[in-house]
Amino acid sequence: MAHHDLHAAAARPWFRLHPLAAALVAAVAFGVVLFLQILDPNAADAIALLYVLPIALGAVSFGLAGGLFAAVWGYAFFAVFAVSNTEGHVAWDGWVSRAVAMLLLGGLLGRASDQSFGAAQRALQNQLERLEAEEQNRRFGEGLELSDSILQYVAVAKWQIEQGDDMEAIRLLSKALDRGEHMIGELLPTLPVGRQL
């Protein structure tokens, strides 16, 4: 399971592995964009395009819900500047177009991120199940080989006892034990030095 966890972690980007850091970066980005708008009100419309960056980060980090949440926050930051800025006026269609654009970006990118992440997780799970099935098949085959090998010796030893040749039966049973110990030793993992039984 630990091996699977390592593969899962390797398959995930940093913003999925560290959601708190991604949320913090997005929050700082929102603040920076708002600060730049206040710093240069004449270029506020062009600077407002930068809101797509934290919205996109929220979408790829937290999926559909995160994308929509980030879009609402982006729109709130835009609204704060638009209301507090006395030098410009935003018409109703400007409010609507920005809301639609931000929500569409956050929603569509977030949904695509959810689907991509889900597909990657399913592929990883399928690979794990396939490896586990292969391991079970290998162990089953080795178990059959061990059982057949020992049973052959035991069957011949039983026949030797019935024939009255006890010494040969004992020799065969000893050989079966040796064979079984050897095969089991090959199946079991090697213990580290200092932990031998």
VEXZA-209840 format. One record per residue (C-alpha): residue number from 0; chain; x, y, z. Coordinates in Angstrom, 3 decimals, padded with zeros to 6 digits, always signed. Layout:
// VEXZA-209840
+-----+-------+----------+----------+----------+
|   n | chain |       c1 |       c2 |       c3 |
+-----+-------+----------+----------+----------+
| NUM |     A |        X |        Y |        Z |
...
+-----+-------+----------+----------+----------+
END
This chain:
// VEXZA-209840
+-----+-------+----------+----------+----------+
|   n | chain |       c1 |       c2 |       c3 |
+-----+-------+----------+----------+----------+
|   0 |     A | +000.000 | +000.000 | +000.000 |
|   1 |     A | +002.903 | +002.347 | +000.752 |
|   2 |     A | +004.242 | +001.640 | -002.737 |
|   3 |     A | +000.863 | +002.652 | -004.165 |
|   4 |     A | +000.858 | +005.850 | -002.065 |
|   5 |     A | +004.250 | +006.843 | -003.478 |
|   6 |     A | +002.992 | +006.363 | -007.041 |
|   7 |     A | -000.162 | +008.347 | -006.267 |
|   8 |     A | +001.875 | +011.198 | -004.808 |
|   9 |     A | +004.201 | +011.243 | -007.820 |
|  10 |     A | +001.210 | +011.469 | -010.155 |
|  11 |     A | -000.221 | +014.533 | -008.388 |
|  12 |     A | +000.991 | +018.107 | -009.101 |
|  13 |     A | +002.140 | +020.352 | -006.275 |
|  14 |     A | -001.142 | +022.252 | -006.003 |
|  15 |     A | -003.005 | +018.969 | -005.418 |
|  16 |     A | -000.404 | +017.707 | -002.957 |
|  17 |     A | -000.355 | +020.999 | -001.018 |
|  18 |     A | -003.871 | +022.501 | -001.213 |
|  19 |     A | -003.251 | +024.924 | +001.647 |
|  20 |     A | -000.246 | +026.392 | -000.166 |
|  21 |     A | -002.270 | +026.644 | -003.393 |
|  22 |     A | -005.079 | +028.476 | -001.557 |
|  23 |     A | -002.551 | +030.853 | -000.015 |
|  24 |     A | -000.929 | +031.588 | -003.394 |
|  25 |     A | -004.355 | +032.251 | -004.941 |
|  26 |     A | -005.327 | +034.593 | -002.089 |
|  27 |     A | -002.059 | +036.517 | -002.430 |
|  28 |     A | -002.546 | +036.736 | -006.205 |
|  29 |     A | -006.029 | +038.205 | -005.731 |
|  30 |     A | -004.580 | +040.815 | -003.362 |
|  31 |     A | -001.732 | +041.666 | -005.749 |
|  32 |     A | -004.096 | +042.195 | -008.674 |
|  33 |     A | -006.350 | +044.448 | -006.586 |
|  34 |     A | -003.303 | +046.403 | -005.387 |
|  35 |     A | -002.111 | +046.868 | -008.988 |
|  36 |     A | -005.551 | +048.151 | -009.998 |
|  37 |     A | -005.540 | +050.675 | -007.172 |
|  38 |     A | -001.960 | +051.645 | -008.028 |
|  39 |     A | -002.828 | +052.363 | -011.678 |
|  40 |     A | -006.574 | +052.987 | -012.123 |
|  41 |     A | -006.077 | +053.950 | -015.785 |
|  42 |     A | -004.943 | +050.403 | -016.609 |
|  43 |     A | -007.440 | +048.758 | -014.260 |
|  44 |     A | -009.335 | +046.960 | -017.033 |
|  45 |     A | -006.176 | +045.417 | -018.457 |
|  46 |     A | -004.921 | +044.500 | -014.988 |
|  47 |     A | -008.292 | +042.900 | -014.155 |
|  48 |     A | -007.497 | +040.213 | -016.719 |
|  49 |     A | -004.921 | +038.911 | -014.246 |
|  50 |     A | -007.766 | +037.646 | -012.053 |
|  51 |     A | -007.832 | +034.617 | -014.357 |
|  52 |     A | -004.580 | +033.397 | -012.762 |
|  53 |     A | -005.813 | +032.821 | -009.190 |
|  54 |     A | -009.160 | +031.603 | -010.529 |
|  55 |     A | -007.373 | +029.049 | -012.705 |
|  56 |     A | -005.185 | +027.997 | -009.762 |
|  57 |     A | -008.270 | +027.485 | -007.614 |
|  58 |     A | -009.897 | +025.416 | -010.358 |
|  59 |     A | -006.948 | +023.091 | -010.986 |
|  60 |     A | -006.245 | +022.747 | -007.250 |
|  61 |     A | -009.761 | +022.099 | -005.953 |
|  62 |     A | -011.795 | +021.150 | -009.009 |
|  63 |     A | -015.239 | +022.486 | -009.893 |
|  64 |     A | -016.103 | +023.709 | -006.391 |
|  65 |     A | -012.738 | +025.430 | -006.023 |
|  66 |     A | -013.001 | +027.022 | -009.454 |
|  67 |     A | -016.435 | +028.484 | -008.766 |
|  68 |     A | -015.372 | +029.623 | -005.298 |
|  69 |     A | -012.296 | +031.353 | -006.739 |
|  70 |     A | -014.439 | +032.951 | -009.465 |
|  71 |     A | -016.773 | +034.414 | -006.829 |
|  72 |     A | -013.790 | +035.787 | -004.942 |
|  73 |     A | -012.316 | +037.217 | -008.135 |
|  74 |     A | -015.597 | +038.922 | -008.903 |
|  75 |     A | -015.758 | +040.252 | -005.323 |
|  76 |     A | -012.277 | +041.776 | -005.664 |
|  77 |     A | -013.287 | +043.323 | -008.982 |
|  78 |     A | -016.453 | +044.700 | -007.369 |
|  79 |     A | -014.496 | +046.217 | -004.469 |
|  80 |     A | -012.291 | +048.113 | -006.875 |
|  81 |     A | -015.143 | +049.124 | -009.205 |
|  82 |     A | -017.240 | +050.499 | -006.353 |
|  83 |     A | -014.353 | +052.286 | -004.622 |
|  84 |     A | -012.927 | +053.748 | -007.830 |
|  85 |     A | -014.477 | +057.154 | -008.430 |
|  86 |     A | -012.611 | +057.754 | -011.685 |
|  87 |     A | -014.415 | +055.104 | -013.683 |
|  88 |     A | -017.868 | +053.671 | -014.056 |
|  89 |     A | -018.741 | +050.079 | -015.008 |
|  90 |     A | -021.958 | +049.645 | -016.985 |
|  91 |     A | -024.347 | +046.783 | -016.251 |
|  92 |     A | -023.077 | +044.778 | -019.231 |
|  93 |     A | -019.528 | +045.100 | -017.842 |
|  94 |     A | -020.672 | +043.596 | -014.555 |
|  95 |     A | -022.482 | +040.758 | -016.314 |
|  96 |     A | -019.721 | +039.958 | -018.813 |
|  97 |     A | -017.081 | +039.786 | -016.084 |
|  98 |     A | -019.255 | +037.568 | -013.896 |
|  99 |     A | -019.996 | +035.189 | -016.778 |
| 100 |     A | -016.348 | +035.067 | -017.876 |
| 101 |     A | -015.021 | +034.370 | -014.383 |
| 102 |     A | -017.660 | +031.763 | -013.539 |
| 103 |     A | -017.204 | +030.007 | -016.877 |
| 104 |     A | -013.437 | +029.923 | -016.455 |
| 105 |     A | -013.622 | +028.597 | -012.912 |
| 106 |     A | -016.418 | +026.131 | -013.660 |
| 107 |     A | -015.152 | +024.680 | -016.928 |
| 108 |     A | -011.508 | +024.468 | -015.874 |
| 109 |     A | -012.487 | +023.061 | -012.492 |
| 110 |     A | -014.663 | +020.366 | -014.054 |
| 111 |     A | -011.918 | +019.459 | -016.523 |
| 112 |     A | -009.454 | +019.236 | -013.624 |
| 113 |     A | -011.812 | +016.930 | -011.706 |
| 114 |     A | -012.198 | +014.660 | -014.721 |
| 115 |     A | -008.463 | +014.560 | -015.430 |
| 116 |     A | -007.572 | +013.853 | -011.811 |
| 117 |     A | -010.284 | +011.204 | -011.547 |
| 118 |     A | -009.066 | +009.470 | -014.696 |
| 119 |     A | -005.480 | +009.450 | -013.377 |
| 120 |     A | -006.637 | +007.979 | -010.059 |
| 121 |     A | -008.683 | +005.271 | -011.804 |
| 122 |     A | -005.727 | +004.364 | -014.033 |
| 123 |     A | -003.480 | +004.095 | -010.974 |
| 124 |     A | -006.040 | +001.934 | -009.168 |
| 125 |     A | -006.395 | -000.345 | -012.200 |
| 126 |     A | -002.618 | -000.748 | -012.376 |
| 127 |     A | -002.492 | -001.630 | -008.677 |
| 128 |     A | -005.272 | -004.209 | -009.057 |
| 129 |     A | -003.502 | -005.751 | -012.064 |
| 130 |     A | -000.230 | -006.036 | -010.130 |
| 131 |     A | -002.014 | -007.585 | -007.165 |
| 132 |     A | -003.747 | -010.108 | -009.443 |
| 133 |     A | -000.410 | -011.037 | -011.044 |
| 134 |     A | +001.133 | -011.515 | -007.591 |
| 135 |     A | -001.762 | -013.731 | -006.478 |
| 136 |     A | -001.464 | -015.834 | -009.643 |
| 137 |     A | +002.273 | -016.228 | -009.110 |
| 138 |     A | +001.808 | -017.317 | -005.495 |
| 139 |     A | -000.977 | -019.697 | -006.488 |
| 140 |     A | +001.258 | -021.336 | -009.088 |
| 141 |     A | +004.144 | -021.631 | -006.636 |
| 142 |     A | +001.802 | -023.126 | -004.031 |
| 143 |     A | +000.574 | -025.727 | -006.499 |
| 144 |     A | +004.133 | -026.608 | -007.423 |
| 145 |     A | +005.058 | -027.011 | -003.750 |
| 146 |     A | +001.985 | -029.126 | -003.021 |
| 147 |     A | +002.484 | -031.407 | -006.034 |
| 148 |     A | +006.175 | -031.918 | -005.322 |
| 149 |     A | +005.659 | -032.941 | -001.678 |
| 150 |     A | +002.557 | -035.035 | -002.363 |
| 151 |     A | +004.490 | -037.097 | -004.909 |
| 152 |     A | +007.102 | -038.010 | -002.285 |
| 153 |     A | +004.413 | -038.745 | +000.329 |
| 154 |     A | +002.446 | -040.943 | -002.077 |
| 155 |     A | +005.536 | -042.996 | -002.954 |
| 156 |     A | +006.496 | -043.219 | +000.752 |
| 157 |     A | +003.000 | -044.528 | +001.575 |
| 158 |     A | +003.378 | -047.148 | -001.159 |
| 159 |     A | +006.787 | -048.153 | +000.229 |
| 160 |     A | +005.271 | -048.588 | +003.740 |
| 161 |     A | +002.551 | -050.783 | +002.276 |
| 162 |     A | +005.293 | -052.859 | +000.629 |
| 163 |     A | +007.078 | -053.179 | +003.965 |
| 164 |     A | +010.087 | -051.037 | +003.010 |
| 165 |     A | +010.031 | -048.643 | +005.958 |
| 166 |     A | +013.599 | -047.410 | +005.456 |
| 167 |     A | +012.883 | -046.297 | +001.904 |
| 168 |     A | +009.663 | -044.639 | +003.102 |
| 169 |     A | +011.608 | -042.723 | +005.750 |
| 170 |     A | +014.185 | -041.675 | +003.152 |
| 171 |     A | +011.436 | -040.396 | +000.856 |
| 172 |     A | +009.692 | -038.516 | +003.660 |
| 173 |     A | +012.987 | -036.907 | +004.666 |
| 174 |     A | +013.539 | -035.921 | +001.053 |
| 175 |     A | +010.016 | -034.475 | +000.926 |
| 176 |     A | +010.754 | -032.398 | +004.040 |
| 177 |     A | +014.039 | -031.163 | +002.589 |
| 178 |     A | +012.354 | -030.339 | -000.705 |
| 179 |     A | +009.534 | -028.514 | +001.084 |
| 180 |     A | +011.924 | -026.487 | +003.222 |
| 181 |     A | +013.955 | -025.543 | +000.163 |
| 182 |     A | +010.920 | -024.422 | -001.838 |
| 183 |     A | +009.410 | -022.510 | +001.096 |
| 184 |     A | +012.763 | -020.820 | +001.644 |
| 185 |     A | +012.685 | -019.616 | -001.977 |
| 186 |     A | +009.153 | -018.274 | -001.556 |
| 187 |     A | +009.791 | -016.384 | +001.681 |
| 188 |     A | +011.609 | -013.022 | +001.550 |
| 189 |     A | +015.174 | -012.949 | +002.831 |
| 190 |     A | +015.410 | -011.493 | +006.314 |
| 191 |     A | +017.942 | -008.695 | +006.930 |
| 192 |     A | +021.180 | -009.544 | +008.681 |
| 193 |     A | +020.613 | -009.698 | +012.434 |
| 194 |     A | +016.967 | -010.741 | +012.077 |
| 195 |     A | +017.461 | -014.350 | +011.079 |
| 196 |     A | +015.115 | -016.733 | +012.898 |
+-----+-------+----------+----------+----------+
END
